[in-house]
Amino acid sequence: MVRLTNNKLFRSLIYTLLIFTIIYLIHLTGFIFKPVGLLIAAIAVPIIGAGVLYYITNPLVSLLERYKVPRIVGILIVFVLIILFAYLSIYFIIPPVQEQFALLVDNMPKMIASFEELIDIWQNRNEFLPSGVEDTIQNVLNNLDSYIEHIMGSLFSFIGSLFSFVFSIVLIPFFLFFMLKDGHKLVPFITSFFSESKAQNIERLFTNISRTLASFIQGQFLVSFCVGIMLLIGYLSVGLNYALMLALFGLFMNLIPFIGPWISAIPAVIIGFFQDPMIGLWTAVIMIVAQQIESNFISPNVMGKVLKLHPLTVITIILAAGAMAGFVGFLLAVPTYAVAKTIITHFYELYTNNLPAGKKTIL
């Protein structure tokens, strides 16, 4: 029995069994954790939003602090810059975007009519098409109004959810202020309860997690900004209608790695083809070129060296998270995976470093 318990494979199986047992017990006692889940859901938006802004603005606060600017003054400077950015966005960006969106909504019936005419022309010359394809096209045409009604209903539902989301956003500045002011005190406070050796390990773990999150958040925002600028320049150069609105949509969708950029390409290419087939073709070319520049030059230098995530792994976890949690899953999948990977790597290295020499493997 002693030999069996010393076997690392046996211990790994026991640990796995214990983990699944704990998960099963948590599932059985879910009613106990439900209030905690509701509380976390209520404060999730301001905490996540403030956390994102923290990793974007904290480098500037730290830079000002290195130049002998008191931290509280640096925080106030950052808030002034955020307010200035919000004001400039509302004054210069929001009005033309609203105008372009209203124009797109007004032109939507014409685009739908053009689409129906295109299908009619195609149907009149489709002797070679299989009957199944004809039935599918006819079904789409027959249910086109219901599809549009469903989309508009989803849009109004989204707007309703947006109002509650905006209420949570109001709390973000308060969370952000205290994160910038006292965030650097959190790790020393936690490690003060542990011995020196354990405190060092915990501090190293939190440092690695913070570095991972900072790399992803700062890098993803920088990459998205660069892609948005490239798309705007490209759309304007080919004369695409609603260029600013579509470029901003591409910027925000690029926050979802790998999948988001291609989702943003769909409306841009469709609008381009309705405007002029050549413009639609050039729009597709612009999207492909922008994504190639982003994936081959910008992202590897901004995030790849720190995160070290394989593209296939990223796509897999994004699809899985999206299926389970929808749009929120798309946004949080990669940083959650990156943090989990950092934690597992830390404890694996800690475990292997404590093994006798010549036995630096788990199994």
C-alpha positions as CSV (number, residue, x, y, z in Angstrom):
1,M,0.0,0.0,0.0
2,V,2.9,2.4,0.8
3,R,4.4,1.7,-2.7
4,L,1.0,2.4,-4.3
5,T,0.6,5.7,-2.5
6,N,4.1,6.7,-3.6
7,N,3.2,6.0,-7.2
8,K,2.7,9.4,-8.9
9,L,0.1,8.1,-11.4
10,F,-2.0,6.8,-8.5
11,R,-1.7,10.1,-6.7
12,S,-2.7,12.0,-9.9
13,L,-5.8,9.7,-10.2
14,I,-6.7,10.4,-6.5
15,Y,-6.3,14.1,-7.0
16,T,-8.5,14.0,-10.1
17,L,-11.2,12.0,-8.2
18,L,-11.1,14.5,-5.4
19,I,-11.5,17.4,-7.8
20,F,-14.6,15.8,-9.5
21,T,-16.0,14.9,-6.1
22,I,-15.7,18.6,-4.9
23,I,-17.3,19.8,-8.2
24,Y,-20.2,17.3,-7.7
25,L,-20.7,18.4,-4.1
26,I,-20.8,22.0,-5.2
27,H,-23.4,21.1,-7.8
28,L,-25.6,19.4,-5.1
29,T,-25.3,22.4,-2.8
30,G,-25.8,25.0,-5.6
31,F,-28.7,26.6,-3.7
32,I,-26.2,27.8,-1.1
33,F,-24.0,29.5,-3.7
34,K,-26.8,31.0,-5.7
35,P,-27.0,34.2,-3.6
36,V,-23.2,34.6,-4.0
37,G,-23.6,34.1,-7.8
38,L,-26.3,36.8,-7.9
39,L,-24.0,39.2,-5.9
40,I,-21.1,38.5,-8.2
41,A,-23.3,39.0,-11.3
42,A,-24.5,42.4,-9.9
43,I,-21.0,43.7,-9.4
44,A,-19.3,41.9,-12.3
45,V,-19.8,44.7,-14.9
46,P,-18.3,47.6,-12.8
47,I,-15.4,45.3,-11.6
48,I,-14.5,44.0,-15.0
49,G,-14.9,47.4,-16.6
50,A,-12.8,49.1,-13.9
51,G,-10.2,46.3,-14.2
52,V,-9.9,46.8,-17.9
53,L,-9.5,50.5,-17.5
54,Y,-7.0,49.9,-14.6
55,Y,-4.6,47.9,-16.9
56,I,-4.9,50.6,-19.6
57,T,-4.4,53.6,-17.3
58,N,-2.2,52.2,-14.6
59,P,1.0,52.4,-16.7
60,L,0.4,56.2,-17.1
61,V,-0.1,56.6,-13.4
62,S,3.0,54.7,-12.6
63,L,5.0,56.7,-15.2
64,L,3.9,60.0,-13.6
65,E,4.8,58.6,-10.2
66,R,8.3,57.8,-11.4
67,Y,8.6,61.5,-12.4
68,K,7.8,62.5,-8.7
69,V,4.1,63.2,-9.4
70,P,2.0,62.2,-6.4
71,R,-0.1,59.1,-7.2
72,I,-3.4,60.8,-6.3
73,V,-2.5,63.7,-8.7
74,G,-1.6,61.2,-11.4
75,I,-5.0,59.5,-10.9
76,L,-6.8,62.9,-11.2
77,I,-4.8,63.6,-14.4
78,V,-5.9,60.2,-15.8
79,F,-9.5,60.9,-15.0
80,V,-9.3,64.3,-16.7
81,L,-7.8,62.6,-19.8
82,I,-10.7,60.0,-19.8
83,I,-13.3,62.8,-19.5
84,L,-11.6,64.7,-22.3
85,F,-11.5,61.6,-24.5
86,A,-15.2,60.9,-23.8
87,Y,-16.1,64.6,-24.6
88,L,-14.1,64.5,-27.9
89,S,-15.8,61.2,-28.8
90,I,-19.3,62.5,-28.1
91,Y,-18.6,65.7,-30.0
92,F,-16.7,64.5,-33.0
93,I,-17.4,60.7,-33.4
94,I,-20.9,60.0,-32.1
95,P,-22.9,62.5,-34.3
96,P,-21.5,61.2,-37.6
97,V,-22.0,57.6,-36.5
98,Q,-25.6,58.3,-35.5
99,E,-26.1,60.0,-38.9
100,Q,-24.6,57.1,-40.8
101,F,-26.7,54.6,-38.8
102,A,-29.9,56.5,-39.4
103,L,-29.1,56.6,-43.1
104,L,-28.4,52.9,-43.2
105,V,-31.8,52.2,-41.5
106,D,-33.5,54.5,-44.1
107,N,-31.8,52.6,-46.9
108,M,-32.5,49.2,-45.5
109,P,-35.8,48.7,-47.5
110,K,-34.0,49.6,-50.7
111,M,-31.2,47.1,-50.0
112,I,-33.8,44.4,-49.2
113,A,-35.7,45.2,-52.4
114,S,-32.4,45.0,-54.4
115,F,-31.6,41.7,-52.7
116,E,-35.1,40.3,-53.7
117,E,-34.6,41.5,-57.3
118,L,-31.2,39.8,-57.4
119,I,-32.7,36.5,-56.2
120,D,-35.5,36.8,-58.8
121,I,-32.9,37.3,-61.6
122,W,-31.0,34.3,-60.2
123,Q,-34.2,32.2,-60.0
124,N,-35.1,33.0,-63.6
125,R,-31.7,31.6,-64.8
126,N,-31.4,28.7,-62.4
127,E,-32.4,25.7,-64.6
128,F,-29.2,24.1,-63.5
129,L,-29.8,24.6,-59.8
130,P,-30.9,21.6,-57.7
131,S,-34.4,21.7,-56.4
132,G,-33.2,21.8,-52.8
133,V,-31.3,25.0,-53.5
134,E,-34.5,26.5,-55.1
135,D,-36.6,25.5,-52.1
136,T,-34.0,27.0,-49.7
137,I,-33.9,30.3,-51.5
138,Q,-37.8,30.4,-51.7
139,N,-38.0,29.7,-48.0
140,V,-35.6,32.5,-47.2
141,L,-37.7,34.9,-49.4
142,N,-41.0,33.8,-47.9
143,N,-39.7,34.3,-44.4
144,L,-37.6,37.4,-45.0
145,D,-40.1,39.7,-43.2
146,S,-40.1,37.4,-40.1
147,Y,-36.3,37.3,-40.1
148,I,-36.2,41.1,-40.2
149,E,-38.8,41.3,-37.5
150,H,-36.8,38.8,-35.3
151,I,-33.6,40.9,-35.9
152,M,-35.4,44.1,-34.9
153,G,-36.9,42.4,-31.8
154,S,-33.5,41.2,-30.8
155,L,-32.2,44.7,-31.3
156,F,-34.8,46.3,-29.1
157,S,-34.1,43.6,-26.5
158,F,-30.5,44.5,-26.7
159,I,-31.3,48.2,-26.2
160,G,-33.3,47.3,-23.1
161,S,-30.4,45.3,-21.7
162,L,-28.1,48.2,-22.6
163,F,-29.9,50.6,-20.2
164,S,-29.3,48.3,-17.2
165,F,-25.7,47.9,-18.5
166,V,-25.3,51.7,-18.5
167,F,-26.5,51.9,-14.9
168,S,-23.7,49.5,-14.0
169,I,-21.2,51.5,-16.0
170,V,-21.9,54.5,-13.7
171,L,-20.1,52.7,-10.9
172,I,-17.0,52.0,-12.9
173,P,-15.2,55.4,-12.2
174,F,-15.6,54.7,-8.4
175,F,-14.1,51.2,-8.7
176,L,-11.4,52.5,-11.0
177,F,-10.4,55.3,-8.6
178,F,-9.8,53.0,-5.7
179,M,-8.1,50.3,-7.9
180,L,-5.6,52.9,-9.1
181,K,-5.2,54.4,-5.6
182,D,-4.9,51.2,-3.5
183,G,-4.4,48.4,-6.1
184,H,-0.7,48.1,-5.4
185,K,-1.5,47.4,-1.7
186,L,-3.6,44.2,-2.4
187,V,-0.7,41.7,-2.8
188,P,1.3,42.9,0.2
189,F,-1.9,42.7,2.3
190,I,-2.6,39.1,1.2
191,T,1.0,37.9,1.6
192,S,1.2,39.4,5.1
193,F,-0.8,36.4,6.3
194,F,1.8,33.8,5.1
195,S,5.3,32.8,5.9
196,E,8.1,34.4,3.9
197,S,8.6,31.5,1.4
198,K,4.9,31.1,0.7
199,A,4.5,34.9,0.5
200,Q,7.2,35.0,-2.2
201,N,5.4,32.3,-4.2
202,I,2.0,34.0,-3.9
203,E,3.6,37.4,-4.9
204,R,5.2,35.8,-7.9
205,L,1.9,34.1,-8.9
206,F,-0.1,37.4,-8.7
207,T,2.7,39.2,-10.6
208,N,2.5,36.7,-13.4
209,I,-1.3,36.9,-13.5
210,S,-1.2,40.7,-13.6
211,R,1.4,40.6,-16.3
212,T,-0.7,38.2,-18.4
213,L,-3.9,40.3,-18.0
214,A,-2.0,43.6,-18.7
215,S,-0.4,42.1,-21.8
216,F,-3.8,40.9,-23.1
217,I,-5.9,44.0,-22.3
218,Q,-3.3,46.6,-23.4
219,G,-2.3,44.5,-26.4
220,Q,-5.8,43.8,-27.5
221,F,-6.9,47.4,-27.3
222,L,-3.8,48.6,-29.2
223,V,-4.3,46.0,-31.9
224,S,-8.0,46.8,-32.2
225,F,-7.2,50.5,-32.5
226,C,-4.6,49.9,-35.2
227,V,-7.1,47.7,-37.1
228,G,-9.9,50.3,-36.8
229,I,-7.6,53.0,-38.2
230,M,-6.5,50.7,-41.1
231,L,-10.2,49.9,-41.9
232,L,-11.2,53.5,-41.8
233,I,-8.5,54.6,-44.2
234,G,-9.2,51.6,-46.5
235,Y,-13.0,52.2,-46.5
236,L,-12.6,55.9,-47.2
237,S,-10.1,55.3,-49.9
238,V,-12.6,53.1,-51.9
239,G,-15.6,55.3,-51.1
240,L,-17.5,52.9,-49.0
241,N,-20.7,54.3,-47.4
242,Y,-21.0,54.4,-43.6
243,A,-17.2,54.1,-43.4
244,L,-16.8,55.5,-39.9
245,M,-19.6,53.3,-38.5
246,L,-18.3,50.2,-40.1
247,A,-14.7,50.9,-39.0
248,L,-15.8,51.4,-35.4
249,F,-17.8,48.2,-35.6
250,G,-14.6,46.4,-36.8
251,L,-12.6,48.0,-34.0
252,F,-14.9,46.7,-31.3
253,M,-15.4,43.3,-32.9
254,N,-11.6,42.9,-33.1
255,L,-11.7,42.7,-29.3
256,I,-12.8,39.1,-29.9
257,P,-9.6,37.5,-31.2
258,F,-9.5,35.7,-34.6
259,I,-13.3,35.4,-34.9
260,G,-14.4,39.0,-34.3
261,P,-12.6,40.5,-37.3
262,W,-14.3,38.2,-39.7
263,I,-17.7,38.8,-38.2
264,S,-17.1,42.6,-38.7
265,A,-16.3,41.9,-42.4
266,I,-19.7,40.5,-43.2
267,P,-21.8,43.8,-43.0
268,A,-19.0,45.8,-44.6
269,V,-18.7,43.5,-47.6
270,I,-22.5,43.2,-48.0
271,I,-23.0,47.0,-47.9
272,G,-20.1,47.4,-50.3
273,F,-21.7,45.0,-52.8
274,F,-25.1,46.7,-52.6
275,Q,-23.4,50.0,-53.2
276,D,-21.2,48.7,-56.1
277,P,-19.9,45.2,-56.8
278,M,-16.3,46.6,-57.2
279,I,-16.5,48.5,-53.9
280,G,-17.7,45.3,-52.3
281,L,-14.7,43.4,-53.8
282,W,-12.3,46.1,-52.7
283,T,-13.8,46.1,-49.2
284,A,-13.2,42.3,-48.9
285,V,-9.6,42.9,-50.1
286,I,-9.1,45.7,-47.4
287,M,-10.4,43.3,-44.7
288,I,-8.1,40.5,-45.7
289,V,-5.1,42.8,-46.0
290,A,-5.9,44.5,-42.6
291,Q,-6.2,41.0,-40.9
292,Q,-3.0,39.8,-42.4
293,I,-1.1,42.8,-41.2
294,E,-2.7,42.4,-37.7
295,S,-2.1,38.6,-37.4
296,N,1.4,38.6,-38.8
297,F,2.9,41.8,-37.6
298,I,0.9,43.6,-34.9
299,S,-0.4,40.9,-32.6
300,P,2.7,38.7,-32.5
301,N,4.8,41.7,-31.4
302,V,2.2,43.2,-29.0
303,M,0.8,40.1,-27.3
304,G,2.3,36.9,-28.7
305,K,5.6,37.0,-26.9
306,V,3.9,37.1,-23.5
307,L,0.7,35.1,-23.9
308,K,2.1,32.3,-26.2
309,L,-1.3,31.1,-27.2
310,H,-1.6,28.9,-30.3
311,P,-4.3,30.2,-32.7
312,L,-6.1,26.8,-32.9
313,T,-6.3,26.8,-29.1
314,V,-7.7,30.3,-29.1
315,I,-10.3,29.5,-31.7
316,T,-11.4,26.4,-29.8
317,I,-11.9,28.1,-26.5
318,I,-13.7,31.0,-28.1
319,L,-16.2,28.8,-29.8
320,A,-16.7,26.7,-26.6
321,A,-17.1,29.8,-24.4
322,G,-19.4,31.4,-27.0
323,A,-21.7,28.4,-27.0
324,M,-21.9,28.4,-23.2
325,A,-22.0,32.1,-22.4
326,G,-22.8,33.9,-25.6
327,F,-21.2,37.3,-26.4
328,V,-19.7,37.6,-22.9
329,G,-18.1,34.2,-23.4
330,F,-16.5,35.5,-26.6
331,L,-15.0,38.4,-24.8
332,L,-13.8,36.7,-21.6
333,A,-12.7,33.3,-23.1
334,V,-9.1,34.2,-24.0
335,P,-8.1,36.2,-20.8
336,T,-9.7,33.6,-18.6
337,Y,-7.8,30.8,-20.4
338,A,-4.6,32.8,-20.2
339,V,-5.0,33.4,-16.5
340,A,-5.8,29.7,-15.9
341,K,-2.8,28.7,-17.9
342,T,-0.6,31.1,-15.9
343,I,-1.9,29.6,-12.6
344,I,-1.4,26.0,-13.7
345,T,2.1,26.7,-15.0
346,H,3.0,28.4,-11.8
347,F,1.9,25.4,-9.6
348,Y,3.4,22.9,-12.0
349,E,6.8,24.7,-11.8
350,L,6.4,24.9,-8.0
351,Y,5.7,21.1,-7.9
352,T,8.5,20.1,-10.2
353,N,11.0,22.3,-8.3
354,N,10.2,20.4,-5.1
355,L,10.8,17.0,-6.7
356,P,14.2,15.2,-6.1
357,A,16.9,15.7,-8.7
358,G,16.3,13.5,-11.8
359,K,12.5,13.3,-11.2
360,K,11.3,16.5,-12.8
361,T,8.1,15.0,-14.2
362,I,4.6,14.4,-12.8
363,L,4.2,10.8,-14.0
